[in-house]
Every structure is written in structure tokens, then in C-alpha cells.
Amino acid sequence: MLEKNDTFVSEMIKEAEEGLEEGGIPIGSILVQNGKVIGRGHNKRVQSDDPLAHAEIVCMQNAGRIGSFKDTTIYSTLMPCYLCAGAIVQFGIKKVIVGESENFDGAKEFMESHGVEILDIKSSKCIQLMSDFIKKNPKLWNEDIGC
Amino acid sequence: MLEKNDTFVSEMIKEAEEGLEEGGIPIGSILVQNGKVIGRGHNKRVQSDDPLAHAEIVCMQNAGRIGSFKDTTIYSTLMPCYLCAGAIVQFGIKKVIVGESENFDGAKEFMESHGVEILDIKSSKCIQLMSDFIKKNPKLWNEDIGC
């Protein structure tokens, strides 16, 4: 069971908060291998003017060409969408720790059908962060998920 | 039916060839909207040291924040993998023109199950380009698809 004070959970939330401070969409991600953070990032669509700069994508890009992602765990404050889930499945990441899926149910079933283990920690902090953002910025949010 | 001399087909192959000339993986992509190329790119994993810089991802990034991708068609010299297929599904691209799927069968069924129309033109030029590359660079190719 994940402890409430899990360092990686705090780190992914910190990433989301940094994104918000920059005027972006508050979604953060961390990539962990052998108990160490080897990649981190937050959604940069607004900041980089890049429609595909989702948190998990930026995080994996920042990890760089590590060869294989098979023994990594990815953390995301929000359930991954099909783009990010596609990256997770293609590169063989086997475990995803998700902050919440109340504001977006994403591609959970798709990942699970490819053998990815999902742990949704239902963090009230993650839910609040995203819910506040969506209320204030519905258009920006809809663009992010291709609606 | 797609003509053999379809300009967009030539353009995607040109992108793949540019990638090869740069020392990269020869996969090219073009994004078309209302009969015009609005994005283009080729696989840049080697050139940008970015494991997620697949041709279709680079192409969509280059198109930029166009608001909606729903009325676009994406061309790719090779059947899209789950990462690229995830982007296509998430952003609502409805049609994919594929150069070939002999060297990689990708995520065709996943896209089709989400209502994406796939036209595989089985281009001998695309097949040759990729087959030659894989024979010479098996390790690089396997890294590209997360094997």
C-alpha cells in the first residue's frame, strides 16, 4: 500500500503545482527506476505551445534514451489519456501510480488490457487541483484532451 | 483510391529519406487539412536524443496548437505504434494513410476499434527503406519500438 507521505507522490504534485505557477495545466509526472527519480515533468502545452506536451510525455522525454523502460514505474497526478497510455504500453512500463481519475477517466482499461498495473490513490489534493483548474479554464482543458 | 503519384505520399517518403540522411530512423509523416500540408516531420530519436520523437509525434508537434485535429488526415510511412496511435485516437484524427505494415504491424486494430480509418498503400519504396534500415540497425530499431 502506498503511504500518504510517499515521496514520489509529493514530487508529482510538486510538478503539477510548478506547471500551474507557470500558467500551464497542473498535471505532473515522475518516472522511477530502482527507487530513484530518473525523469520528471509537467504538462507544458501552454508554455511550449506544443499540443503533445502532456506531463507523462515530457517526463519520459526528460528521462531520455534509457534503453528500456520495462523496469520503471510512472507516477501521474491524473489518469493518463490515450497518448500517454500509448507511450506507457509501447515502451513497456508495467506500473502506473495515478493521483486521481475523478476529473478524467482516461485510458485505464486500455492500459490494463495490456498488462499494466494501475494504482489510483484518489488523492484529494490532486482532485482539487484539477477540478479548480477545469472550472476556471474549460476551453484550455478541452483542447488538452482533444475535445 | 490513392494515386501512386499522390503528392502527400511523396512528401512523407521525402521526410523519411531526410531522416535517414541525418543518421536517423527513416520514418516520415505528414499532416493534411483541407488539402494542405499543415505539419510534417520525421523520426528524430537519434538526432534529438529523445525516445518519444517518433515521426507522427514530431509531425503533430510541428503542426502546433491547431485547436482540433478532427478534420485532419495523417500520413505515415510505417504503421503507427501505440504511442502514435494513442495520439491519433486522443486527438480525434479520423484517417491514417500508411506506407506499409510489413516491417511493423503497429496498433492498427486499436485505431480501428476507435473508429479510425486506415489505408495501407503497401508502398514497395516504404517497405524497402525500412527493411534495409532494420537489417543494418536492429538494436536502434528495437529501441524505437520499446523492445
HADDOCK unambig.tbl for C-alpha pairs under 7 A between the chains (distance, minus, plus):
assign (segid A and resid 49 and name CA) (segid B and resid 64 and name CA) 6.71 0.50 0.50
assign (segid A and resid 49 and name CA) (segid B and resid 65 and name CA) 6.45 0.50 0.50
assign (segid A and resid 50 and name CA) (segid B and resid 61 and name CA) 5.69 0.50 0.50
assign (segid A and resid 50 and name CA) (segid B and resid 64 and name CA) 5.65 0.50 0.50
assign (segid A and resid 50 and name CA) (segid B and resid 65 and name CA) 6.24 0.50 0.50
assign (segid A and resid 51 and name CA) (segid B and resid 61 and name CA) 6.42 0.50 0.50
assign (segid A and resid 51 and name CA) (segid B and resid 64 and name CA) 6.16 0.50 0.50
assign (segid A and resid 51 and name CA) (segid B and resid 65 and name CA) 5.35 0.50 0.50
assign (segid A and resid 52 and name CA) (segid B and resid 61 and name CA) 6.30 0.50 0.50
assign (segid A and resid 61 and name CA) (segid B and resid 50 and name CA) 5.71 0.50 0.50
assign (segid A and resid 61 and name CA) (segid B and resid 51 and name CA) 6.42 0.50 0.50
assign (segid A and resid 61 and name CA) (segid B and resid 52 and name CA) 6.31 0.50 0.50
assign (segid A and resid 64 and name CA) (segid B and resid 49 and name CA) 6.73 0.50 0.50
assign (segid A and resid 64 and name CA) (segid B and resid 50 and name CA) 5.66 0.50 0.50
assign (segid A and resid 64 and name CA) (segid B and resid 51 and name CA) 6.16 0.50 0.50
assign (segid A and resid 65 and name CA) (segid B and resid 49 and name CA) 6.46 0.50 0.50
assign (segid A and resid 65 and name CA) (segid B and resid 50 and name CA) 6.24 0.50 0.50
assign (segid A and resid 65 and name CA) (segid B and resid 51 and name CA) 5.33 0.50 0.50
assign (segid A and resid 67 and name CA) (segid B and resid 143 and name CA) 6.27 0.50 0.50
assign (segid A and resid 68 and name CA) (segid B and resid 146 and name CA) 6.46 0.50 0.50
assign (segid A and resid 81 and name CA) (segid B and resid 90 and name CA) 6.95 0.50 0.50
assign (segid A and resid 82 and name CA) (segid B and resid 86 and name CA) 4.60 0.50 0.50
assign (segid A and resid 82 and name CA) (segid B and resid 87 and name CA) 6.56 0.50 0.50
assign (segid A and resid 82 and name CA) (segid B and resid 89 and name CA) 6.81 0.50 0.50
assign (segid A and resid 82 and name CA) (segid B and resid 90 and name CA) 5.37 0.50 0.50
assign (segid A and resid 83 and name CA) (segid B and resid 83 and name CA) 6.03 0.50 0.50
assign (segid A and resid 83 and name CA) (segid B and resid 86 and name CA) 4.09 0.50 0.50
assign (segid A and resid 83 and name CA) (segid B and resid 87 and name CA) 4.31 0.50 0.50
assign (segid A and resid 83 and name CA) (segid B and resid 90 and name CA) 6.01 0.50 0.50
assign (segid A and resid 86 and name CA) (segid B and resid 82 and name CA) 4.59 0.50 0.50
assign (segid A and resid 86 and name CA) (segid B and resid 83 and name CA) 4.08 0.50 0.50
assign (segid A and resid 86 and name CA) (segid B and resid 86 and name CA) 4.78 0.50 0.50
assign (segid A and resid 87 and name CA) (segid B and resid 82 and name CA) 6.55 0.50 0.50
assign (segid A and resid 87 and name CA) (segid B and resid 83 and name CA) 4.30 0.50 0.50
assign (segid A and resid 89 and name CA) (segid B and resid 82 and name CA) 6.80 0.50 0.50
assign (segid A and resid 90 and name CA) (segid B and resid 81 and name CA) 6.97 0.50 0.50
assign (segid A and resid 90 and name CA) (segid B and resid 82 and name CA) 5.40 0.50 0.50
assign (segid A and resid 90 and name CA) (segid B and resid 83 and name CA) 6.03 0.50 0.50
assign (segid A and resid 90 and name CA) (segid B and resid 145 and name CA) 6.53 0.50 0.50
assign (segid A and resid 90 and name CA) (segid B and resid 146 and name CA) 6.00 0.50 0.50
assign (segid A and resid 91 and name CA) (segid B and resid 145 and name CA) 6.78 0.50 0.50
assign (segid A and resid 91 and name CA) (segid B and resid 146 and name CA) 4.32 0.50 0.50
assign (segid A and resid 92 and name CA) (segid B and resid 146 and name CA) 6.56 0.50 0.50
assign (segid A and resid 143 and name CA) (segid B and resid 67 and name CA) 6.26 0.50 0.50
assign (segid A and resid 145 and name CA) (segid B and resid 90 and name CA) 6.55 0.50 0.50
assign (segid A and resid 145 and name CA) (segid B and resid 91 and name CA) 6.79 0.50 0.50
assign (segid A and resid 146 and name CA) (segid B and resid 68 and name CA) 6.47 0.50 0.50
assign (segid A and resid 146 and name CA) (segid B and resid 90 and name CA) 6.04 0.50 0.50
assign (segid A and resid 146 and name CA) (segid B and resid 91 and name CA) 4.32 0.50 0.50
assign (segid A and resid 146 and name CA) (segid B and resid 92 and name CA) 6.56 0.50 0.50
